[in-house]
Amino acid sequence: MTENNSHDTTDDEVATDGGVAGQPGQAHRNTDYLSSEVNLLNPSTTFMRDHLRIVWTGFAIWFVVVFGPVTLTRLAPGVMTTQLPAIGFPLHYFLVAFAAPTGALILSFWYARKRDALDEKYGIDQGTVEETGRGGGAAATDGGVDE
């Protein structure tokens, strides 16, 4: 079995795979999350608060898009069950079969754009190796370098 505990100072410099965490990152590293209460509805970082606002907004939009036609059909069956002249289907069928999946697709694109804007606001880089020019080699922290 090879000994992995020897550290020679003559080894080449090993590249790291991340940046330096700022004060909020350091504070979270020092927090014992197993013994402290974490409130998921009111997170402690501004990034998570902004992200949670996006998630809840998207959830509310999804809820209206998916359950709105069904609820309207129950509340106003006369209007929702009338035939649409152009396609010949009832309005509630068209909204559930076409508008709900289309709304979910549009909502996924909306979320991706909002999340990219949030990442840019807080300086989170999701770039690939080719875009950033970093990370091409193995780093010691991911176990890819023989020590």
For each residue, the residues with C-beta under 8 A, 3 or more apart:
1:
2:
3: 6
4: 147
5:
6: 3 147
7: 11 147
8: 11
9:
10:
11: 7 8 14 147
12:
13:
14: 11 139 140 145
15: 134 135 137 139
16: 139 140 141
17: 135 139 141 142
18: 141
19:
20:
21: 24 25 26 29
22: 25 26
23: 26 27
24: 21 27 28 45
25: 21 22 28 29
26: 21 22 23 29 30
27: 23 24 30 31
28: 24 25 31 44 45
29: 21 25 26
30: 26 27
31: 27 28 36
32: 35 36
33: 36 38
34:
35: 32
36: 31 32 33
37:
38: 33 43 44
39: 42 43
40: 43 52
41: 52
42: 39 49
43: 38 39 40 48 49 52
44: 28 38 48
45: 24 28 48 49
46: 49 50 122
47: 50 51 118 122
48: 43 44 45 51 52
49: 42 43 45 46 52 53
50: 46 47 53 54 118 121
51: 47 48 54 55 115 118
52: 40 41 43 48 49 55 56
53: 49 50 56 57
54: 50 51 57 58 111 114 115 118
55: 51 52 58 59
56: 52 53 59 60
57: 53 54 60 61
58: 54 55 61 62 107 110 111
59: 55 56 62 63
60: 56 57 63 64
61: 57 58 64 65 103 107
62: 58 59 65 66 103 104 107
63: 59 60 66 67
64: 60 61 67 68
65: 61 62 68 99 100 103 104 107
66: 62 63 70 100 103 104
67: 63 64 70 71
68: 64 65 71 72 95
69: 72 73 80 92 95 96 99 100
70: 66 67 73 74 92 96
71: 67 68 74 75
72: 68 69 75 76 79 80 92
73: 69 70 76 77 80 81 92
74: 70 71 77
75: 71 72
76: 72 73 79 80
77: 73 74 80 81
78: 81 82
79: 72 76 82 91
80: 69 72 73 76 77 90 91 92 95
81: 73 77 78 90 91 92
82: 78 79 90 91
83: 88 89 90
84: 87 88 89 90 91 94
85: 88
86:
87: 84 94
88: 83 84 85
89: 83 84 93 94 97
90: 80 81 82 83 84 93 94
91: 79 80 81 82 84 94 95
92: 69 70 72 73 80 81 95 96
93: 89 90 96 97
94: 84 87 89 90 91 97 98 99
95: 68 69 80 91 92 98 99 100
96: 69 70 92 93 99 100
97: 89 93 94 100 101
98: 94 95 101 102
99: 65 69 94 95 96 102 103
100: 65 66 69 95 96 97 103 104
101: 97 98 104 105
102: 98 99 105 106
103: 61 62 65 66 99 100 106 107
104: 62 65 66 100 101 107 108
105: 101 102 108 109
106: 102 103 109 110
107: 58 61 62 65 103 104 110 111
108: 104 105 111 112
109: 105 106 112 113
110: 58 106 107 113 114
111: 54 58 107 108 114 115
112: 108 109 115 116
113: 109 110 116 117
114: 54 110 111 117 118
115: 51 54 111 112 118 119
116: 112 113 119 120 126
117: 113 114 120 121
118: 47 50 51 54 114 115 121 122 124
119: 115 116 122 124 125 126
120: 116 117 123 124
121: 50 117 118
122: 46 47 118 119
123: 120
124: 118 119 120
125: 119 132
126: 116 119
127: 131 132
128: 131 132
129: 132 133 134 135 136
130: 133
131: 127 128
132: 125 127 128 129 135
133: 129 130 136
134: 15 129
135: 15 17 129 132 139
136: 129 133
137: 15 144
138: 142 144 145
139: 14 15 16 17 135 142 144 145
140: 14 16 143 144 145 147
141: 16 17 18
142: 17 138 139
143: 140
144: 137 138 139 140
145: 14 138 139 140
146:
147: 4 6 7 11 140
